[in-house]
Amino acid sequence: MEIRRVQVTGGASFVVTLPKNWADEQKIKKNDPVGLVIQPDGALLITKKITDEPIQRVKMIDSSTVSDPAFLFRMLIGAYITGFTMIRITTKDRFPPFVRTVVRDFTQMTIGQEVVEETESNISIKDLLNPSEMPFDNTIKRMFVIVKAMHEDAIAALETRNRALAQDVINRDMDADRLNWLIARQTNMIMQNASLSRKMAISSSMALHYYMLSRIIERVGDHAVRIAEHAMPILDADVDRKILSAIRKSSALSLEVFDRSIISFFNTDMKEAHRNIESISALEKICGDINNMVLKLDTPVAINLGYIVESIRRSGEYAGDISETVINLLVEHEQGLHKPRAGK
């Protein structure tokens, strides 16, 4: 850290000189304006950028060096999450067919990405979404609703032997993923652009908490998919109604923990978050009892039911992680906390 002393000029103005090396790197000359941004922790950010226009960042991808469609897709997702506003895919000759397929899948699976130019050797994908139009709390609430419904429908598919419903749960996983990617992208953009943080009225540290929350919710969604996947092979099996009833009870308790965790986050309720964590032991006991019950069943049925119960338990534990995040957040920001809007 470079230390500089504060000078006083004219009896009222406080002055601090800027490091010459930094000024040269930023190409700042005499009489050039600079922006001063007061951070939530009291720090003062000095930036050459003095407008609220988003930073334009372009990512170039040479598709002639990529032969694996999955790798190209991951590169596009990486560019999206890290906050590039324009992605240009080029080739020396003509694009192989898989490139256009991957680009189409990418634009359908992400929010705000559209192809704005396409030739035989160039595809340009532009971000058309204004980040401030998608507040973090709205995205989290939407993720929660999607994932909770996925879990409920996965259990319903097991009970009613509804194969189409189980497949629909699996298909809906992308809805949760794309919202998680959006929050990851916005978090990275806020880290890179202080004016966006100010425009969205959220600190960079709070954005990170939202990102952690979205990751946990996305994992609960993954377990809903696993419940549906392990339900499908045993939909025609004759499962004891007593076992199904116990599974339904454990699922309801898991979702109750999930529900209360989200409420404690938006209500910034530390005591409720603590009580929620303590309630997980009851869920673990029920899941343990079910595992003992399924041991008497045929091996394929027992294995799939065991995986379903494990996913129910893990979903509740992930909900407990949300409550732990709430406590950590409130302990750190007891004063001047950015409070999410109440509700779910």
Secondary structure as a PSIPRED ss2 file (coil, helix, strand):
# PSIPRED VFORMAT (PSIPRED V4.0)

   1 M C   1.000  0.000  0.000
   2 E C   1.000  0.000  0.000
   3 I C   1.000  0.000  0.000
   4 R C   1.000  0.000  0.000
   5 R C   1.000  0.000  0.000
   6 V C   1.000  0.000  0.000
   7 Q E   0.000  0.000  1.000
   8 V E   0.000  0.000  1.000
   9 T E   0.000  0.000  1.000
  10 G C   1.000  0.000  0.000
  11 G C   1.000  0.000  0.000
  12 A C   1.000  0.000  0.000
  13 S E   0.000  0.000  1.000
  14 F E   0.000  0.000  1.000
  15 V E   0.000  0.000  1.000
  16 V C   1.000  0.000  0.000
  17 T C   1.000  0.000  0.000
  18 L C   1.000  0.000  0.000
  19 P C   1.000  0.000  0.000
  20 K H   0.000  1.000  0.000
  21 N H   0.000  1.000  0.000
  22 W H   0.000  1.000  0.000
  23 A H   0.000  1.000  0.000
  24 D H   0.000  1.000  0.000
  25 E H   0.000  1.000  0.000
  26 Q C   1.000  0.000  0.000
  27 K C   1.000  0.000  0.000
  28 I C   1.000  0.000  0.000
  29 K C   1.000  0.000  0.000
  30 K C   1.000  0.000  0.000
  31 N C   1.000  0.000  0.000
  32 D C   1.000  0.000  0.000
  33 P C   1.000  0.000  0.000
  34 V C   1.000  0.000  0.000
  35 G E   0.000  0.000  1.000
  36 L E   0.000  0.000  1.000
  37 V E   0.000  0.000  1.000
  38 I E   0.000  0.000  1.000
  39 Q C   1.000  0.000  0.000
  40 P C   1.000  0.000  0.000
  41 D C   1.000  0.000  0.000
  42 G C   1.000  0.000  0.000
  43 A C   1.000  0.000  0.000
  44 L E   0.000  0.000  1.000
  45 L E   0.000  0.000  1.000
  46 I E   0.000  0.000  1.000
  47 T E   0.000  0.000  1.000
  48 K C   1.000  0.000  0.000
  49 K C   1.000  0.000  0.000
  50 I C   1.000  0.000  0.000
  51 T C   1.000  0.000  0.000
  52 D C   1.000  0.000  0.000
  53 E C   1.000  0.000  0.000
  54 P C   1.000  0.000  0.000
  55 I C   1.000  0.000  0.000
  56 Q C   1.000  0.000  0.000
  57 R C   1.000  0.000  0.000
  58 V E   0.000  0.000  1.000
  59 K E   0.000  0.000  1.000
  60 M E   0.000  0.000  1.000
  61 I E   0.000  0.000  1.000
  62 D E   0.000  0.000  1.000
  63 S H   0.000  1.000  0.000
  64 S H   0.000  1.000  0.000
  65 T H   0.000  1.000  0.000
  66 V C   1.000  0.000  0.000
  67 S C   1.000  0.000  0.000
  68 D C   1.000  0.000  0.000
  69 P H   0.000  1.000  0.000
  70 A H   0.000  1.000  0.000
  71 F H   0.000  1.000  0.000
  72 L H   0.000  1.000  0.000
  73 F H   0.000  1.000  0.000
  74 R H   0.000  1.000  0.000
  75 M H   0.000  1.000  0.000
  76 L H   0.000  1.000  0.000
  77 I H   0.000  1.000  0.000
  78 G H   0.000  1.000  0.000
  79 A H   0.000  1.000  0.000
  80 Y H   0.000  1.000  0.000
  81 I H   0.000  1.000  0.000
  82 T C   1.000  0.000  0.000
  83 G C   1.000  0.000  0.000
  84 F C   1.000  0.000  0.000
  85 T C   1.000  0.000  0.000
  86 M E   0.000  0.000  1.000
  87 I E   0.000  0.000  1.000
  88 R E   0.000  0.000  1.000
  89 I E   0.000  0.000  1.000
  90 T E   0.000  0.000  1.000
  91 T C   1.000  0.000  0.000
  92 K C   1.000  0.000  0.000
  93 D C   1.000  0.000  0.000
  94 R C   1.000  0.000  0.000
  95 F C   1.000  0.000  0.000
  96 P C   1.000  0.000  0.000
  97 P H   0.000  1.000  0.000
  98 F H   0.000  1.000  0.000
  99 V H   0.000  1.000  0.000
 100 R H   0.000  1.000  0.000
 101 T H   0.000  1.000  0.000
 102 V H   0.000  1.000  0.000
 103 V H   0.000  1.000  0.000
 104 R H   0.000  1.000  0.000
 105 D H   0.000  1.000  0.000
 106 F H   0.000  1.000  0.000
 107 T H   0.000  1.000  0.000
 108 Q H   0.000  1.000  0.000
 109 M H   0.000  1.000  0.000
 110 T C   1.000  0.000  0.000
 111 I C   1.000  0.000  0.000
 112 G C   1.000  0.000  0.000
 113 Q E   0.000  0.000  1.000
 114 E E   0.000  0.000  1.000
 115 V E   0.000  0.000  1.000
 116 V E   0.000  0.000  1.000
 117 E E   0.000  0.000  1.000
 118 E E   0.000  0.000  1.000
 119 T C   1.000  0.000  0.000
 120 E C   1.000  0.000  0.000
 121 S C   1.000  0.000  0.000
 122 N E   0.000  0.000  1.000
 123 I E   0.000  0.000  1.000
 124 S E   0.000  0.000  1.000
 125 I E   0.000  0.000  1.000
 126 K E   0.000  0.000  1.000
 127 D E   0.000  0.000  1.000
 128 L C   1.000  0.000  0.000
 129 L C   1.000  0.000  0.000
 130 N C   1.000  0.000  0.000
 131 P H   0.000  1.000  0.000
 132 S H   0.000  1.000  0.000
 133 E H   0.000  1.000  0.000
 134 M C   1.000  0.000  0.000
 135 P C   1.000  0.000  0.000
 136 F H   0.000  1.000  0.000
 137 D H   0.000  1.000  0.000
 138 N H   0.000  1.000  0.000
 139 T H   0.000  1.000  0.000
 140 I H   0.000  1.000  0.000
 141 K H   0.000  1.000  0.000
 142 R H   0.000  1.000  0.000
 143 M H   0.000  1.000  0.000
 144 F H   0.000  1.000  0.000
 145 V H   0.000  1.000  0.000
 146 I H   0.000  1.000  0.000
 147 V H   0.000  1.000  0.000
 148 K H   0.000  1.000  0.000
 149 A H   0.000  1.000  0.000
 150 M H   0.000  1.000  0.000
 151 H H   0.000  1.000  0.000
 152 E H   0.000  1.000  0.000
 153 D H   0.000  1.000  0.000
 154 A H   0.000  1.000  0.000
 155 I H   0.000  1.000  0.000
 156 A H   0.000  1.000  0.000
 157 A H   0.000  1.000  0.000
 158 L H   0.000  1.000  0.000
 159 E H   0.000  1.000  0.000
 160 T H   0.000  1.000  0.000
 161 R C   1.000  0.000  0.000
 162 N C   1.000  0.000  0.000
 163 R H   0.000  1.000  0.000
 164 A H   0.000  1.000  0.000
 165 L H   0.000  1.000  0.000
 166 A H   0.000  1.000  0.000
 167 Q H   0.000  1.000  0.000
 168 D H   0.000  1.000  0.000
 169 V H   0.000  1.000  0.000
 170 I H   0.000  1.000  0.000
 171 N H   0.000  1.000  0.000
 172 R H   0.000  1.000  0.000
 173 D H   0.000  1.000  0.000
 174 M H   0.000  1.000  0.000
 175 D H   0.000  1.000  0.000
 176 A H   0.000  1.000  0.000
 177 D H   0.000  1.000  0.000
 178 R H   0.000  1.000  0.000
 179 L H   0.000  1.000  0.000
 180 N H   0.000  1.000  0.000
 181 W H   0.000  1.000  0.000
 182 L H   0.000  1.000  0.000
 183 I H   0.000  1.000  0.000
 184 A H   0.000  1.000  0.000
 185 R H   0.000  1.000  0.000
 186 Q H   0.000  1.000  0.000
 187 T H   0.000  1.000  0.000
 188 N H   0.000  1.000  0.000
 189 M H   0.000  1.000  0.000
 190 I H   0.000  1.000  0.000
 191 M H   0.000  1.000  0.000
 192 Q H   0.000  1.000  0.000
 193 N C   1.000  0.000  0.000
 194 A H   0.000  1.000  0.000
 195 S H   0.000  1.000  0.000
 196 L H   0.000  1.000  0.000
 197 S H   0.000  1.000  0.000
 198 R H   0.000  1.000  0.000
 199 K H   0.000  1.000  0.000
 200 M C   1.000  0.000  0.000
 201 A C   1.000  0.000  0.000
 202 I C   1.000  0.000  0.000
 203 S C   1.000  0.000  0.000
 204 S H   0.000  1.000  0.000
 205 S H   0.000  1.000  0.000
 206 M H   0.000  1.000  0.000
 207 A H   0.000  1.000  0.000
 208 L H   0.000  1.000  0.000
 209 H H   0.000  1.000  0.000
 210 Y H   0.000  1.000  0.000
 211 Y H   0.000  1.000  0.000
 212 M H   0.000  1.000  0.000
 213 L H   0.000  1.000  0.000
 214 S H   0.000  1.000  0.000
 215 R H   0.000  1.000  0.000
 216 I H   0.000  1.000  0.000
 217 I H   0.000  1.000  0.000
 218 E H   0.000  1.000  0.000
 219 R H   0.000  1.000  0.000
 220 V H   0.000  1.000  0.000
 221 G H   0.000  1.000  0.000
 222 D H   0.000  1.000  0.000
 223 H H   0.000  1.000  0.000
 224 A H   0.000  1.000  0.000
 225 V H   0.000  1.000  0.000
 226 R H   0.000  1.000  0.000
 227 I H   0.000  1.000  0.000
 228 A H   0.000  1.000  0.000
 229 E H   0.000  1.000  0.000
 230 H H   0.000  1.000  0.000
 231 A H   0.000  1.000  0.000
 232 M H   0.000  1.000  0.000
 233 P H   0.000  1.000  0.000
 234 I H   0.000  1.000  0.000
 235 L C   1.000  0.000  0.000
 236 D C   1.000  0.000  0.000
 237 A C   1.000  0.000  0.000
 238 D C   1.000  0.000  0.000
 239 V C   1.000  0.000  0.000
 240 D C   1.000  0.000  0.000
 241 R H   0.000  1.000  0.000
 242 K H   0.000  1.000  0.000
 243 I H   0.000  1.000  0.000
 244 L H   0.000  1.000  0.000
 245 S H   0.000  1.000  0.000
 246 A H   0.000  1.000  0.000
 247 I H   0.000  1.000  0.000
 248 R H   0.000  1.000  0.000
 249 K H   0.000  1.000  0.000
 250 S H   0.000  1.000  0.000
 251 S H   0.000  1.000  0.000
 252 A H   0.000  1.000  0.000
 253 L H   0.000  1.000  0.000
 254 S H   0.000  1.000  0.000
 255 L H   0.000  1.000  0.000
 256 E H   0.000  1.000  0.000
 257 V H   0.000  1.000  0.000
 258 F H   0.000  1.000  0.000
 259 D H   0.000  1.000  0.000
 260 R H   0.000  1.000  0.000
 261 S H   0.000  1.000  0.000
 262 I H   0.000  1.000  0.000
 263 I H   0.000  1.000  0.000
 264 S H   0.000  1.000  0.000
 265 F H   0.000  1.000  0.000
 266 F H   0.000  1.000  0.000
 267 N C   1.000  0.000  0.000
 268 T C   1.000  0.000  0.000
 269 D C   1.000  0.000  0.000
 270 M H   0.000  1.000  0.000
 271 K H   0.000  1.000  0.000
 272 E H   0.000  1.000  0.000
 273 A H   0.000  1.000  0.000
 274 H H   0.000  1.000  0.000
 275 R H   0.000  1.000  0.000
 276 N H   0.000  1.000  0.000
 277 I H   0.000  1.000  0.000
 278 E H   0.000  1.000  0.000
 279 S C   1.000  0.000  0.000
 280 I H   0.000  1.000  0.000
 281 S H   0.000  1.000  0.000
 282 A H   0.000  1.000  0.000
 283 L H   0.000  1.000  0.000
 284 E H   0.000  1.000  0.000
 285 K H   0.000  1.000  0.000
 286 I H   0.000  1.000  0.000
 287 C H   0.000  1.000  0.000
 288 G H   0.000  1.000  0.000
 289 D H   0.000  1.000  0.000
 290 I H   0.000  1.000  0.000
 291 N H   0.000  1.000  0.000
 292 N H   0.000  1.000  0.000
 293 M H   0.000  1.000  0.000
 294 V H   0.000  1.000  0.000
 295 L C   1.000  0.000  0.000
 296 K C   1.000  0.000  0.000
 297 L C   1.000  0.000  0.000
 298 D C   1.000  0.000  0.000
 299 T H   0.000  1.000  0.000
 300 P H   0.000  1.000  0.000
 301 V H   0.000  1.000  0.000
 302 A H   0.000  1.000  0.000
 303 I H   0.000  1.000  0.000
 304 N H   0.000  1.000  0.000
 305 L H   0.000  1.000  0.000
 306 G H   0.000  1.000  0.000
 307 Y H   0.000  1.000  0.000
 308 I H   0.000  1.000  0.000
 309 V H   0.000  1.000  0.000
 310 E H   0.000  1.000  0.000
 311 S H   0.000  1.000  0.000
 312 I H   0.000  1.000  0.000
 313 R H   0.000  1.000  0.000
 314 R H   0.000  1.000  0.000
 315 S H   0.000  1.000  0.000
 316 G H   0.000  1.000  0.000
 317 E H   0.000  1.000  0.000
 318 Y H   0.000  1.000  0.000
 319 A H   0.000  1.000  0.000
 320 G H   0.000  1.000  0.000
 321 D H   0.000  1.000  0.000
 322 I H   0.000  1.000  0.000
 323 S H   0.000  1.000  0.000
 324 E H   0.000  1.000  0.000
 325 T H   0.000  1.000  0.000
 326 V H   0.000  1.000  0.000
 327 I H   0.000  1.000  0.000
 328 N H   0.000  1.000  0.000
 329 L H   0.000  1.000  0.000
 330 L H   0.000  1.000  0.000
 331 V H   0.000  1.000  0.000
 332 E H   0.000  1.000  0.000
 333 H C   1.000  0.000  0.000
 334 E C   1.000  0.000  0.000
 335 Q C   1.000  0.000  0.000
 336 G C   1.000  0.000  0.000
 337 L C   1.000  0.000  0.000
 338 H C   1.000  0.000  0.000
 339 K C   1.000  0.000  0.000
 340 P C   1.000  0.000  0.000
 341 R C   1.000  0.000  0.000
 342 A C   1.000  0.000  0.000
 343 G C   1.000  0.000  0.000
 344 K C   1.000  0.000  0.000
